[in-house]
Amino acid sequence: MECVGMSLYSTNGCPNGSGKKGRSNFGRSLKISCLALAFLLLFVLSSAPTVSFAQSTPSFSTPINLGAGISGKAQNPNIAAAGSCVYVTYPQGSALYVRSSSNNGVTLGSAVKLSTTGKNNFQRIWATGTDAYVTWEGTVSGGMDIYFSATTNCGVSWSAAKVLNTVVIPSTCPYLCAQPTLTAVGSDVYVTWTQQNPFQTAMSPSCAPTKGPGGCEDVYVRSSTDGGSTWGAEHFFGNSAYIRGAHEPEIAASGNSVYLTWDDSHLYFSESTNNGGTWVSYTTTSTSENALALNQTSFAATNREPHIAVSGNTVYIVWEANPGTKETTYLQVSSDGGTTWLPNNSPFVFGNNGGTWLPIVFPSGSDAYVAWGQLIKGTFEAEFAYSSNGGSSFTQNTNSPFNNAASAGAHDTQLAASGALVYVMYFAGSGTQPTVVESTDGGATFGSPVIISQGTGATTEVQNDQPQIVISGSEVCATWLQSVGGVQSAMYSYASSP
């Protein structure tokens, strides 16, 4: 009989809850003295706390094609979950679709069109309760706009698409409105994007010729306190002192506080404590931008690809920069809502000058997890670090199963976590196969890698600018791109989690 389950106490002699269980010979129990029994009981109880959870390997369902019967090629899918509701959005052909579930992703409803014209791309989705919000960039007649739609009933119906940017975009001079993302706390919704600002003059001559008469990009934010029915004024971050153009914004929220980060050669941060009504102004030593430069002002490097996340009052920002010859991953943590940052003098450093790529951070309570790709001896590996003290310190897992020969070339990591339950999704192996590993002890150990595509069709890597794996109740759900019948399709699968 094999040892199974995740019982804290184990008297079967199996190390770490795994292996073969021996048959106990209770027929001799009458010959054991009371003293021997007492010593035996003392041994069992004293050794119990050292028994660790056994790592499991999730068994994913047969993948389904989310866009089966829909013409056209699918693009990067995006997934979100809250309560028992799971949502997957994906552009396919000339429309943006969403499929929803009310039973933790075990079954999905029919595809619903959120947009029916033009080109739709870079969609993001956020779920909270039975509400969910979607934003995306849409291109119609040569101009880009930022669109928004919402559901209040777990995806049964969705609101008509609404344009959030207010600057008129003439078709003869298509200003850039791109890279939207969003977050929400209940009915408080926040959307940010990159846009060329026609009311500003670029400081850098390299911006104006290629990016229109408005010059370099700025980061825009709009807020809603009624689930997206109405929206407040636009706030933009940027002025003539910007170096190259603010872009790649990311946003997070907790309570009434909203946190924003973006890059413009430096790595910037701003916050609002009143639901996006007003934003804090900062004065840095190097410029007069209305933002805080998180990297050191003497940091002669290009900072890019930021990712922000929040748990309670603790804010995490991770990004990559190239202070030397190769990219390095940096992380800063604030335990007081962005007022002060740790470490005080410099960020946490992962993969120092080691060619890191696309870092991501995912907090859950006092636990926090960081993953990134790193170039080691000419091959990418997926790297992972964890904290159990709210980001005060991190431990890098150097024995993970996703940085060995079976996962050669691992990159574009994604994270999902609930307490000590952690999933790392990445692309590895021939054909950039989507792969998942599971940990039940906060990332200290992992189970075996599982290739979730389960098919012969070529897969397409999806970079981690969009979530691809989520935990929903007792299920873990994932989405990716794969060729089905020669057509690039958005795929979906789920597995039961511990």
C-alpha positions in Angstrom: 0.0 0.0 0.0 1.5 3.3 -1.0 1.6 6.4 1.3 -0.8 9.0 0.0 -2.4 12.2 1.2 -1.0 15.2 3.1 -1.5 14.2 6.7 0.6 16.2 9.2 1.2 13.2 11.3 2.6 10.0 9.9 3.3 6.7 11.7 3.8 4.5 8.7 7.6 5.0 8.4 7.4 6.7 5.0 9.9 9.5 4.5 8.2 12.9 3.7 4.9 11.1 3.3 6.0 9.1 0.2 7.2 5.6 -0.6 5.8 2.2 0.5 3.9 1.5 3.7 5.0 -1.5 5.6 2.5 -3.9 7.2 2.5 -3.5 11.0 2.5 -6.7 13.1 0.1 -5.8 15.9 0.1 -9.5 17.0 3.2 -8.8 19.0 1.8 -5.8 20.8 0.9 -7.9 23.9 4.6 -8.5 24.4 5.5 -4.9 24.4 5.9 -3.4 27.8 4.2 -0.2 28.9 7.5 1.5 29.1 8.3 0.6 25.5 5.0 1.9 24.4 5.6 5.2 26.1 9.0 5.6 24.4 7.4 4.7 21.0 4.6 7.3 21.5 7.2 9.9 22.6 9.3 9.2 19.5 6.2 9.6 17.2 5.0 12.8 18.7 8.5 14.4 18.8 9.2 13.6 15.2 5.8 14.6 13.8 6.6 18.3 13.2 9.5 17.4 11.0 7.3 15.5 8.5 6.8 17.7 5.3 4.0 17.7 2.9 4.4 15.3 -0.1 4.7 17.1 -3.4 2.0 16.1 -5.9 1.9 16.3 -9.7 -1.4 17.7 -11.0 -3.3 15.8 -13.6 -4.7 18.3 -16.1 -7.8 17.6 -18.2 -7.7 17.0 -21.9 -7.2 20.5 -23.5 -10.2 22.1 -25.2 -10.0 24.6 -28.1 -11.7 27.8 -26.8 -12.4 29.0 -30.3 -13.5 25.9 -32.0 -15.9 26.7 -34.8 -14.7 30.3 -34.9 -12.8 31.4 -38.0 -9.4 33.1 -37.8 -6.2 32.8 -35.8 -6.3 33.2 -32.0 -3.9 35.5 -30.2 -2.6 35.6 -26.6 -5.3 34.4 -24.2 -5.7 35.9 -20.7 -7.3 34.2 -17.6 -8.7 35.5 -14.3 -10.6 34.0 -11.4 -12.5 35.0 -8.3 -14.6 32.8 -6.1 -16.0 30.1 -8.3 -16.0 32.3 -11.4 -13.3 31.8 -14.1 -12.9 33.8 -17.2 -10.7 33.4 -20.3 -10.4 36.1 -23.0 -8.8 35.7 -26.4 -8.7 37.6 -29.7 -9.6 35.5 -32.6 -10.1 36.7 -36.2 -11.6 40.2 -36.0 -13.3 39.9 -32.6 -12.4 39.6 -28.9 -14.1 36.7 -27.1 -14.6 35.6 -23.5 -15.7 32.3 -22.1 -16.8 32.0 -18.5 -17.3 29.4 -15.8 -19.3 29.4 -12.6 -17.9 26.1 -11.2 -14.2 26.9 -10.8 -13.4 26.3 -14.4 -14.6 22.7 -14.7 -16.9 23.7 -17.5 -17.0 26.8 -19.6 -19.9 28.6 -21.2 -20.2 29.6 -24.9 -17.9 32.2 -26.4 -19.3 35.8 -26.0 -18.1 38.6 -28.3 -16.8 41.7 -26.6 -15.7 43.4 -29.8 -16.8 42.7 -33.3 -14.7 45.1 -35.5 -11.1 46.0 -36.2 -8.1 44.5 -34.6 -8.2 43.7 -30.9 -5.0 43.0 -28.9 -3.3 43.1 -25.6 -6.5 42.4 -23.6 -6.4 42.1 -19.8 -9.0 40.8 -17.4 -9.5 41.2 -13.7 -12.0 39.3 -11.5 -13.4 40.2 -8.1 -16.5 38.5 -6.6 -18.9 37.8 -9.4 -17.7 40.9 -11.2 -15.0 40.9 -13.9 -13.5 43.7 -16.0 -11.8 43.6 -19.4 -9.7 46.2 -21.2 -8.0 46.0 -24.5 -6.5 48.0 -27.4 -8.6 48.2 -30.5 -7.5 49.4 -33.9 -10.2 50.9 -36.2 -9.5 52.9 -39.3 -5.8 53.1 -38.5 -6.2 54.6 -35.0 -5.9 52.9 -31.6 -8.3 53.3 -28.7 -8.6 51.7 -25.2 -11.8 49.7 -24.7 -13.5 48.4 -21.6 -16.3 45.9 -20.8 -17.7 44.4 -17.6 -19.8 41.7 -16.2 -21.7 41.6 -12.8 -23.1 38.1 -13.1 -20.1 35.7 -13.5 -20.0 36.2 -17.2 -23.6 35.6 -18.1 -23.8 39.0 -19.8 -21.3 41.8 -20.6 -21.6 45.6 -21.0 -21.2 47.2 -24.4 -17.6 48.1 -25.2 -16.7 51.7 -24.0 -13.8 53.8 -25.2 -11.7 55.2 -22.2 -9.3 57.5 -23.9 -10.6 61.0 -24.5 -8.0 62.5 -26.9 -9.4 62.6 -30.4 -7.3 60.3 -32.6 -7.4 61.5 -36.2 -7.0 58.8 -38.8 -4.4 60.8 -40.6 -2.2 60.9 -37.5 -2.8 57.8 -35.4 -1.6 58.5 -31.9 -0.5 55.5 -30.0 -2.9 54.1 -27.4 -1.6 50.8 -26.3 -0.6 48.4 -23.6 -3.7 48.7 -21.3 -3.9 46.9 -18.0 -6.3 47.1 -15.1 -7.0 46.2 -11.5 -10.0 46.4 -9.2 -11.2 46.2 -5.6 -14.9 45.4 -5.7 -16.6 48.1 -7.9 -13.5 50.3 -7.8 -11.8 49.8 -11.2 -8.6 51.3 -12.5 -7.3 51.2 -16.1 -3.9 52.4 -17.2 -2.3 52.6 -20.7 0.4 54.2 -22.8 -0.5 57.1 -25.0 1.2 59.8 -27.0 0.2 63.1 -25.5 -0.5 65.8 -28.1 -0.4 68.5 -25.5 3.3 68.0 -24.6 6.6 68.6 -26.3 9.2 65.9 -26.3 12.5 66.6 -24.6 14.3 63.9 -26.6 14.6 64.7 -30.3 14.5 61.0 -31.0 10.8 60.8 -30.0 9.1 63.4 -32.1 9.9 62.2 -35.6 8.6 58.7 -35.1 5.8 59.2 -32.5 3.8 62.1 -33.9 3.7 65.8 -33.1 2.7 65.0 -29.5 6.2 63.6 -28.9 7.0 60.9 -26.4 4.4 58.7 -24.7 2.9 59.3 -21.3 1.2 56.9 -18.9 -2.6 57.5 -18.5 -4.9 56.4 -15.7 -8.7 56.5 -15.3 -10.7 55.3 -12.3 -14.3 54.2 -11.8 -16.1 53.7 -8.5 -19.2 52.1 -9.9 -17.9 49.1 -11.8 -17.0 51.0 -15.0 -20.4 52.6 -15.5 -18.9 56.1 -15.2 -15.3 57.2 -15.2 -13.3 60.0 -13.6 -10.9 62.4 -15.4 -7.8 61.2 -17.1 -4.5 61.5 -15.1 -1.3 61.4 -17.1 2.3 61.0 -15.9 5.0 62.6 -17.9 6.3 66.0 -18.9 9.1 67.5 -21.0 11.8 66.1 -18.6 11.1 62.5 -19.5 13.9 60.8 -21.2 12.5 58.3 -23.8 8.8 58.0 -23.2 6.8 56.5 -20.4 5.5 53.0 -21.2 4.9 49.5 -20.0 2.6 50.6 -17.1 1.4 48.1 -14.5 -1.1 48.8 -11.7 -2.3 47.2 -8.4 -4.8 48.2 -5.7 -5.7 47.4 -2.1 -8.5 49.1 -0.2 -8.6 52.7 -1.3 -5.0 52.8 -2.4 -3.8 52.4 -6.0 -0.2 51.8 -7.1 1.3 52.5 -10.5 4.7 51.7 -12.0 6.2 52.1 -15.4 9.5 52.6 -17.1 11.2 55.5 -18.9 14.8 54.4 -18.9 14.4 54.7 -15.1 11.8 52.7 -13.1 9.0 54.9 -11.7 6.3 54.6 -9.0 3.3 56.7 -8.0 0.3 56.1 -5.7 -3.2 57.4 -4.9 -4.8 56.9 -1.5 -8.3 58.1 -2.6 -9.4 55.6 -5.3 -7.5 57.4 -8.0 -9.0 60.8 -7.4 -5.6 62.4 -6.9 -2.0 61.1 -7.1 1.0 61.8 -5.0 3.6 64.2 -6.5 7.3 63.5 -5.9 10.5 65.4 -6.5 13.5 63.3 -7.4 17.1 64.3 -7.3 17.5 63.9 -11.1 14.3 65.3 -12.6 11.1 67.0 -11.7 8.7 64.2 -12.8 5.6 63.6 -10.7 6.8 60.1 -9.8 9.4 58.4 -7.5 12.4 56.8 -9.2 12.8 53.4 -7.5 16.2 52.7 -8.9 19.2 54.7 -7.7 19.5 58.0 -9.6 23.1 57.1 -10.5 21.9 53.8 -11.9 23.2 54.0 -15.5 21.0 51.4 -17.0 17.8 50.9 -18.9 15.0 49.6 -16.6 12.1 47.8 -18.2 9.4 45.2 -18.0 8.1 46.1 -14.5 5.5 44.0 -12.7 3.6 45.2 -9.6 1.5 43.3 -7.0 0.1 44.1 -3.6 -1.0 42.1 -0.5 -2.7 44.3 2.2 -0.4 47.2 2.7 2.7 45.5 1.2 3.7 46.5 -2.3 6.1 44.5 -4.5 7.7 45.8 -7.7 10.0 43.6 -9.8 11.8 44.6 -13.0 14.8 43.9 -15.2 17.7 46.2 -16.0 21.1 46.1 -17.7 23.7 47.8 -15.5 26.4 45.5 -17.0 26.5 43.6 -20.1 23.4 41.5 -19.4 19.9 41.9 -17.9 19.5 41.6 -14.1 16.3 41.2 -12.1 15.6 43.7 -9.3 12.9 43.8 -6.6 11.8 46.4 -4.1 9.3 46.0 -1.4 7.3 48.5 0.6 5.5 47.4 3.8 3.8 50.7 4.3 1.9 51.3 1.1 4.7 52.8 -0.9 5.9 55.4 1.7 9.3 53.7 2.2 11.0 50.9 0.3 13.2 47.9 1.3 16.0 47.5 0.9 16.8 51.1 1.7 19.8 51.6 -0.4 19.4 49.2 -3.3 16.9 46.6 -4.5 17.0 42.9 -4.0 19.1 41.4 -6.9 18.4 38.1 -8.6 20.6 36.7 -11.4 23.2 39.4 -11.1 24.4 40.2 -14.7 23.2 36.8 -15.7 20.9 37.6 -18.6 17.5 37.5 -16.8 14.2 37.9 -18.6 10.6 38.9 -17.8 10.4 38.7 -14.0 7.1 38.3 -12.2 6.0 38.6 -8.5 3.0 37.1 -6.8 2.2 37.7 -3.1 -0.3 35.7 -1.0 -0.7 37.0 2.6 2.8 37.1 4.2 4.2 34.8 1.5 5.6 36.2 -1.8 7.0 34.5 -4.8 9.3 35.7 -7.6 10.1 33.9 -10.9 12.1 34.9 -13.9 14.0 33.4 -16.9 17.8 33.4 -16.8 20.4 32.6 -19.4 22.8 30.1 -18.0 25.6 28.6 -20.1 23.8 29.7 -23.2 20.4 28.1 -22.3 17.4 29.7 -20.6 16.3 28.3 -17.2 13.3 29.3 -15.1 14.4 30.6 -11.7 12.3 30.9 -8.5 12.6 32.6 -5.1 10.3 32.8 -2.2 9.7 34.8 1.0 7.6 33.8 4.1 8.1 37.1 5.9 6.3 39.7 3.8 9.3 40.3 1.5 11.8 41.2 4.2 14.1 38.4 2.8 14.0 35.9 -0.1 15.4 32.4 -0.6 16.2 31.3 -4.1 15.3 27.7 -4.9 18.3 26.3 -6.8 17.0 22.7 -6.9 13.7 23.3 -8.8 12.6 20.7 -11.3 12.1 23.4 -13.9 15.8 24.2 -14.3 17.0 20.8 -15.3 17.5 18.9 -18.6 13.8 18.0 -18.9 12.9 21.7 -18.9 15.8 22.9 -21.0 15.1 26.4 -22.4 12.5 27.3 -19.7 11.4 30.9 -20.0 8.4 33.3 -19.8 7.4 32.2 -16.3 3.9 32.7 -14.8 2.8 32.4 -11.1 -0.3 31.5 -9.2 -0.4 31.0 -5.4 -2.7 30.6 -2.5 -0.8 30.6 0.7 1.8 27.8 0.5 0.2 26.3 -2.6 2.2 27.6 -5.6 2.1 26.9 -9.4 4.9 27.9 -11.8 3.9 27.9 -15.5 6.6 28.3 -18.1 7.5 27.4 -21.7 10.2 24.8 -22.3 11.4 22.0 -24.4 10.9 21.4 -28.1 8.1 23.5 -29.5 8.1 25.8 -26.4 5.7 23.5 -24.6 3.6 25.0 -21.8 4.6 23.3 -18.5 3.4 23.5 -14.9 5.0 22.5 -11.6 3.3 22.5 -8.2 4.5 23.2 -4.7 2.6 22.7 -1.5 5.2 24.0 0.9 5.7 27.6 -0.3 8.2 26.8 -3.1 10.7 25.0 -1.0 10.1 21.8 -3.1 8.2 21.1 -6.3 6.6 18.1 -7.9 7.4 16.8 -11.4 6.9 19.1 -14.4 3.7 18.5 -16.4 3.4 19.4 -20.0 -0.2 20.6 -20.2 -0.6 20.9 -24.0 -0.9 17.1 -24.2 -0.8 17.1 -28.0 1.4 17.1 -31.1 0.3 20.5 -32.4 3.1 23.1 -32.2 2.6 25.6 -29.4 3.3 29.3 -29.4 5.0 30.9 -26.3 2.9 33.6 -24.6 5.1 36.1 -22.7 4.1 36.9 -19.1 2.5 40.3 -19.8 -0.7 38.4 -19.3 -1.8 35.9 -16.7 -2.1 32.3 -18.0 -2.7 30.3 -14.9 -5.0 30.9 -11.9 -6.2 29.0 -8.8 -10.0 28.8 -8.4 -11.2 27.0 -5.3 -10.1 23.4 -5.6 -9.0 23.8 -9.3 -6.0 25.3 -11.1 -6.8 26.5 -14.6 -4.4 27.4 -17.5 -4.6 28.7 -21.0 -2.1 28.9 -23.9 -1.7 29.0 -27.7 -1.4 25.8 -29.8 -1.8 24.8 -33.4 -4.9 22.8 -34.0 -5.4 21.6 -37.6 -2.8 24.1 -38.7 -4.6 27.1 -37.0 -3.3 28.9 -34.0 -5.9 28.3 -31.3 -6.4 29.4 -27.7 -6.4 26.3 -25.5 -7.6 25.6 -22.0 -7.2 22.9 -19.3 -7.7 22.5 -15.6 -6.6 20.2 -12.7 -7.7 19.5 -9.2 -5.4 21.2 -6.6 -4.6 20.0 -3.1 
